Amino acid sequence: METGQRFFEALVQNLAKALGTHCAWVTEYFSERRRLRALAFRMDGQWAKDYEVDIAGTPCERVIDTATLVHFPDKILEIYPHDEELKESGAVSYMGVPLQAADGRILGHMAVIDRRPIPEEPRVHAIFKIFAARATAELRRMRAESEVREREEKVGRLLSSAMDAIIELDDQLRIICVNPAAEKTFSCQADMMIGQGFEKFLSREDITRLEALIVELDGRPEGQQSSWIPGGLTARCPEGESFPAEATMSRFELHRKKFTTLILRNVHDRMEAEEKIQSLTGALMSQATMSGVMNGVDVERLGQTIQAVRKDPGLARSQFRAVNRWISDGHNRSTIKGFYGAGQEDTTRTKPFELDADEPHVLSGRIRARIRWSLCSTRWPLV
């Protein structure tokens, strides 16, 4: 059974034969650009490749905007005298129908044109709708398949970029998937981990704890089958080196099979990173103390501020006061002037900070959003 591009080519070819038209095509619709791109376009027995068109001022625009079957049985050029493509093709009649998703979104359209009138007969409409139903089903399938691929790519990028080790286990606690961070954490390549029992990477006591936690999570309602593992786990690399790991786990079911996802973080790595940060911070502060200013910041004054806040945490409390006013449509304006901070009311500003918010054109807005005064010019009292 043909699918995708070949399906649409066969459909368009058979549609033109069934209705006796010289041109037929199926498209996908890009709402943000108001354009149609052909999935299959056949005119006078020839295929038109890479056909794309702006729908403004065309009969296709009527199909998209009304989301209904549109039929001009004759004299189409009198209705659309400025459509150059219709003129060039010598079109006399046109019929088009939207291809819609289950929620009503326009996915594309199917249309035919002819150099003779297309009679406005129930039989013609019935044949056209049958072809449209088949085109809609295939376009929906393609969109769903594309969305699944896109989600899989996003999940793949997410797993690959995660800094924590992520390990997926089957119902026998065998490793079936690991991310690059897991390979680094356990100093072991993915192909050497996948298929192995997870007991090779945990202490015997922790495997027993893990099995008990799985039983406990399986007793919870769906959507609540995840948990932080108290006390973490003691993980080990294949070479035998052990390390403490913070860990969370979750359970999910797919095709009536249960799986476990573990997220692990080597505590030693975190502690080493914190020590490096403290060491670098100390070095930078020492350098700053010697010079008094670093990157334009008065470090001595900053240090005094930090000490003051430690003695009186209430100094750190701050509060902006904003007034929001509706202008029109989706346009509204927020005005910010009052500010309380460092234990006192700020009165240094004579001009308010104004922020206009609006909706984009696609949501019937006019995009009038703007910032009317730079916050960067404000000087806030420290202590």
C-alpha positions in Angstrom: 0.0 0.0 0.0 1.4 3.4 -1.1 2.0 6.0 1.6 3.5 9.5 1.7 4.6 11.1 -1.5 3.7 8.2 -3.8 0.3 8.0 -2.2 -0.5 11.6 -3.0 0.9 11.3 -6.6 -1.4 8.3 -7.2 -4.3 10.1 -5.6 -3.9 13.3 -7.7 -3.5 11.3 -10.9 -6.6 9.2 -10.3 -8.6 12.3 -9.2 -7.8 14.1 -12.4 -8.9 11.0 -14.4 -12.1 10.5 -12.3 -13.3 14.1 -12.8 -11.7 14.6 -16.3 -9.8 17.8 -15.3 -6.5 18.9 -16.7 -5.1 19.8 -13.3 -5.2 18.4 -9.8 -3.1 18.9 -6.7 -2.8 18.3 -2.9 -1.0 20.6 -0.6 0.1 21.2 3.0 -0.7 24.6 4.5 1.7 26.9 6.5 -0.6 29.2 8.4 2.1 31.5 9.7 3.1 32.4 6.1 -0.3 31.9 4.5 1.2 29.6 1.9 0.5 26.3 0.3 3.2 23.8 -0.7 2.3 21.0 -3.1 2.7 17.4 -2.0 1.7 16.4 -5.5 0.8 18.7 -8.4 -0.2 17.4 -11.9 -1.1 19.5 -14.9 -1.6 18.3 -18.5 -0.1 14.9 -17.6 3.1 16.5 -16.2 4.3 16.7 -12.6 5.2 20.2 -11.2 8.0 19.9 -8.7 8.5 22.2 -5.7 5.3 24.1 -6.3 4.4 26.7 -3.6 2.0 29.6 -3.7 0.8 32.5 -1.5 -2.9 32.1 -1.2 -3.8 35.8 -1.1 -6.2 36.7 -3.9 -6.7 33.1 -5.1 -9.7 30.7 -4.9 -7.5 28.6 -2.6 -7.7 31.4 0.0 -11.5 31.0 0.0 -11.1 27.3 0.7 -8.7 27.9 3.6 -10.6 30.8 5.2 -14.0 29.3 5.0 -12.8 25.7 5.7 -15.5 24.4 3.4 -15.7 23.0 -0.1 -15.6 25.8 -2.7 -16.8 25.3 -6.2 -16.7 27.8 -9.1 -18.3 25.8 -11.9 -17.6 28.4 -14.6 -16.1 31.8 -15.4 -13.5 31.6 -12.7 -11.4 34.4 -14.3 -14.3 36.8 -14.0 -14.2 36.2 -10.2 -10.4 36.3 -9.9 -9.3 38.5 -12.8 -5.9 39.2 -11.2 -4.8 35.6 -10.6 -2.0 35.3 -13.1 -1.6 31.5 -12.7 -5.3 31.0 -13.5 -4.8 33.1 -16.6 -1.8 31.3 -17.8 -3.4 27.9 -17.4 -6.6 29.0 -19.2 -8.7 28.0 -16.3 -12.5 28.1 -16.6 -13.6 26.3 -13.4 -12.2 25.4 -9.9 -13.1 23.2 -7.0 -11.2 22.9 -3.7 -11.7 21.5 -0.3 -9.7 21.9 3.0 -7.9 18.9 4.6 -8.4 19.3 8.3 -7.0 17.8 11.5 -9.4 16.2 14.0 -9.4 19.4 16.0 -10.4 21.5 12.9 -6.9 22.9 12.1 -6.2 23.3 8.4 -3.5 20.9 7.4 -3.7 21.5 3.6 -6.1 21.4 0.7 -7.0 19.5 -2.4 -8.2 21.2 -5.6 -8.8 20.7 -9.3 -9.1 23.2 -12.2 -10.2 22.7 -15.7 -10.4 24.5 -19.0 -14.1 23.5 -19.3 -16.9 24.0 -16.8 -17.0 21.5 -13.9 -20.7 20.8 -13.5 -22.2 21.4 -10.1 -23.6 17.9 -9.7 -24.0 15.7 -6.5 -22.1 13.0 -8.2 -19.1 15.3 -8.9 -19.1 16.5 -5.3 -19.4 13.0 -3.9 -16.4 11.7 -5.9 -14.4 14.8 -4.9 -15.2 14.3 -1.2 -14.2 10.6 -1.3 -10.7 11.6 -2.6 -10.5 14.4 0.0 -11.3 11.9 2.8 -8.4 9.7 1.7 -6.1 12.6 1.3 -7.0 13.9 4.8 -6.4 10.5 6.4 -2.9 10.2 4.9 -2.0 13.8 5.7 -3.1 13.3 9.3 -0.9 10.1 9.5 2.1 12.0 8.1 1.7 14.8 10.6 1.3 12.4 13.5 4.4 10.5 12.4 6.3 13.8 12.0 5.3 14.9 15.5 6.4 11.6 17.0 9.8 11.9 15.3 10.1 15.5 16.5 9.3 14.4 20.1 11.8 11.6 19.9 14.5 14.0 18.6 13.7 16.4 21.5 13.9 13.7 24.1 17.1 12.4 22.5 18.7 15.8 22.7 17.5 16.3 26.3 19.0 12.9 27.4 22.2 13.6 25.5 22.6 17.1 27.1 21.7 16.1 30.6 24.5 16.3 33.1 23.1 13.6 35.3 23.4 9.9 34.5 20.0 8.5 33.2 19.6 4.8 33.0 16.5 2.9 31.8 15.9 -0.7 33.1 13.5 -3.4 32.0 11.3 -5.5 34.3 14.3 -7.8 35.0 16.4 -4.7 36.0 18.5 -5.1 32.8 19.9 -1.9 31.3 18.2 -1.1 28.0 19.3 2.6 27.6 21.9 5.0 29.0 22.8 8.6 28.2 26.3 10.0 27.6 26.5 11.2 31.2 25.9 7.7 32.5 28.8 6.4 30.4 31.0 9.1 31.9 29.7 8.5 35.5 30.4 4.7 35.3 33.5 5.0 33.1 31.9 2.5 30.8 30.7 2.6 27.1 27.0 2.2 26.4 27.5 -1.0 24.4 29.2 -2.5 27.4 26.3 -1.5 29.7 23.2 -2.3 27.7 21.9 -5.8 28.3 23.8 -6.1 31.6 21.9 -6.6 34.9 22.1 -3.5 37.0 23.3 -5.5 40.0 26.8 -5.2 38.4 26.7 -1.5 39.0 25.2 -1.4 42.5 26.0 -2.9 45.9 23.9 -6.0 46.8 22.2 -4.1 49.6 21.1 -1.3 47.2 19.7 -3.8 44.7 17.5 -5.2 47.4 16.4 -1.6 48.3 15.8 -0.8 44.7 13.5 -3.9 44.3 11.6 -2.9 47.4 11.1 0.7 46.1 9.9 -0.7 42.8 7.2 -2.7 44.6 6.2 0.4 46.6 6.0 2.6 43.5 3.9 0.0 41.6 1.3 0.3 44.4 0.9 4.0 43.7 -1.7 5.6 41.3 -0.5 6.3 37.8 1.2 9.7 37.6 2.6 9.3 41.1 5.1 6.5 40.5 8.3 8.5 41.1 10.4 9.1 44.2 13.6 10.4 45.6 15.7 7.5 46.9 16.4 8.3 50.6 20.1 8.2 51.4 21.0 7.7 47.7 22.7 4.6 46.3 26.2 3.2 46.4 27.1 2.8 42.7 30.2 1.1 41.3 32.2 1.2 38.1 33.1 -2.0 36.3 36.7 -1.6 37.5 35.4 -1.9 41.0 35.6 1.7 42.2 32.5 2.7 44.2 31.0 6.1 44.7 27.9 7.6 46.6 25.2 8.8 44.2 22.1 10.9 44.8 19.3 9.2 43.0 15.7 9.4 41.9 13.6 6.8 40.2 10.3 6.5 38.3 8.2 3.6 36.9 6.2 3.6 33.7 4.3 1.1 31.5 4.6 0.7 27.8 2.9 -2.1 25.8 1.9 -3.8 29.0 5.6 -4.0 30.2 7.0 -2.1 33.2 10.2 -0.1 33.0 12.3 1.9 35.6 14.1 5.1 35.0 17.0 6.0 37.3 18.7 9.5 37.5 22.0 9.4 39.3 24.5 12.1 40.3 28.0 11.3 41.6 28.2 13.1 45.0 32.0 13.2 44.7 31.7 15.1 41.5 29.4 17.6 43.0 31.6 18.1 46.1 34.7 18.6 43.9 32.8 21.1 41.8 31.7 23.0 44.9 35.3 23.0 46.2 36.6 24.4 42.9 33.9 27.1 43.0 34.8 28.1 46.5 38.5 28.1 45.6 37.9 30.3 42.6 35.6 32.6 44.5 38.2 33.0 47.2 40.9 33.8 44.7 38.7 36.4 42.9 37.7 38.0 46.2 41.4 38.2 47.3 42.2 39.8 43.9 39.3 42.2 44.3 40.3 43.2 47.8 43.7 44.1 46.6 42.4 46.4 43.8 39.1 47.5 45.5 37.2 47.3 42.2 36.6 44.3 39.9 34.8 44.6 36.6 33.6 48.0 37.6 32.1 46.7 40.9 33.1 48.3 44.2 33.9 45.0 45.9 34.6 46.5 49.2 31.2 48.2 49.3 29.6 44.9 48.1 31.3 43.0 50.9 29.9 45.5 53.4 26.4 45.1 52.0 26.7 41.3 52.3 27.8 41.6 56.0 24.9 44.0 56.7 22.3 41.6 55.2 23.7 38.7 57.2 23.2 40.7 60.4 19.8 41.9 59.4 18.2 39.7 56.7 15.2 42.1 56.5 17.5 44.5 54.5 17.3 42.1 51.6 13.5 42.3 51.3 12.5 44.4 48.3 9.2 45.2 46.7 8.2 46.8 43.4 4.8 48.4 43.1 3.2 48.2 39.7 -0.1 49.5 38.3 -1.6 47.9 35.3 -4.0 49.8 33.0 -5.9 48.3 30.0 -5.6 50.4 26.9 -7.5 48.6 24.1 -7.8 45.1 22.6 -4.9 43.0 24.0 -2.9 46.2 24.7 -2.2 47.1 28.3 0.4 49.2 30.1 2.2 48.5 33.4 3.7 51.5 35.3 6.4 50.8 38.0 7.7 53.7 40.1 7.4 52.8 43.8 10.1 50.6 45.2 10.9 49.5 48.8 14.4 48.1 49.5 17.3 48.1 51.9 14.9 48.9 54.7 13.6 52.2 53.2 11.3 53.6 50.6 13.1 54.6 47.4 12.3 58.2 46.2 15.2 58.7 43.8 13.2 58.3 40.5 11.2 61.1 39.0 10.1 59.1 35.9 8.2 55.8 36.1 9.3 52.6 34.3 6.6 51.8 31.8 6.1 48.5 30.0 3.5 48.1 27.2 2.3 44.6 26.4 0.3 43.5 23.4 -0.6 40.4 21.4 1.0 39.5 18.0 -0.9 40.0 14.7 -1.8 36.4 14.5 -3.8 36.8 17.8 -5.5 40.0 16.6 -3.0 42.2 18.3 -1.0 45.1 16.9 2.4 44.4 18.6 2.6 47.8 20.4 4.7 46.4 23.2 7.7 48.6 24.2 9.7 49.7 27.2 9.3 53.4 27.6 12.1 54.0 30.1 15.4 52.2 30.8 15.6 50.4 34.1 19.3 50.4 33.8 19.4 54.1 34.7 18.1 53.4 38.1 20.5 53.4 41.0 19.3 51.4 44.0 20.6 52.1 47.5 22.5 49.2 49.0 22.6 49.9 52.7 
